[in-house]
């Protein structure tokens, strides 16, 4: 089963051969028939996103459940995301929280991050910003980029910890160095407004461009209007409008693509 799984992985990522999603899905399926837990997790991802197979949320959930029975940390976490979003299964936030907790107990960094999100927003559990901060911090110590961005937001807003703009800047800078779109956007905000770093609006423009290229919608919108070089009333109003928009940290966790661990989350880096 390991050989079949590794072959599927090569086809999926184009390692030593051309990328071929159909072949990848075929070999993932073959490996799952032999009970390979990683293959079950990856096959679920293929079903969830229509990679080499017709998109089928219910089939994805079945694969995650099979892998979860084998105590596969990533599959347990991904199954939790399915329950949280109502993807292929009836929405159940309490079940999502329990699955994240189970995966976090196995020291899975994305689960620690998602569990922190549950505590931060009160998803399936009572809101506890201090506990959320601790979980973001623990996940970030494993190198989880999204957790580092969320940790930065906690430092910036003083949620669950003492407000510390220089530390927030450092967190965003770390995520931005890995090309993470939310971190890039927040790093640009720091430079634009001089939050935790000397103000540098030209550098902010360059980083907003990087965030936009990475797919961040608010960064794209930001580029459509000039960044003011003064502290006018109009500029202050614009920044207040930015503050009342839905935050990017919320969108991170509702994308179907986030059912799967990112390259920064897992050594094998299958997207």
QUILINTA-V304226 format. One line per field, one symbol per residue. psi: psi as a letter, one per 30 degrees, with the letter a starting at -180 (. if undefined). burial: # if it has 24 or more other C-alpha atoms within 12 Angstrom, else .. Layout:
psi: ???
burial: ???
//
This chain:
psi: eeeeeeeeeeeefhjglkkjeeeeeefeeeeefggjeeeeeeeeeeeeghjflkkjeeeeeeeeeeeefghjeeeeeeeeeeeefhjglkkjeeeeeeeeeeeefghjeeeeeeeeeeeefhjglkkjeeeeeeeeeeeffggjeeeeeeeeeeeefhjflkkjeeeeeeeeeeeefggkeeeeeeeeeeeefhjglkkjfeeeeeeeeeeeffgjeeeeeeffkkjkglhleeeeeeeeeefflkkefeeeggkefgfkklefekefgk.
burial: ...##########.......#.##########..###############.###...############..###################...############..###############.###...############################..###...#.##########.################.###..##.##########...####..##...#....................##..##..#######.##....##
//
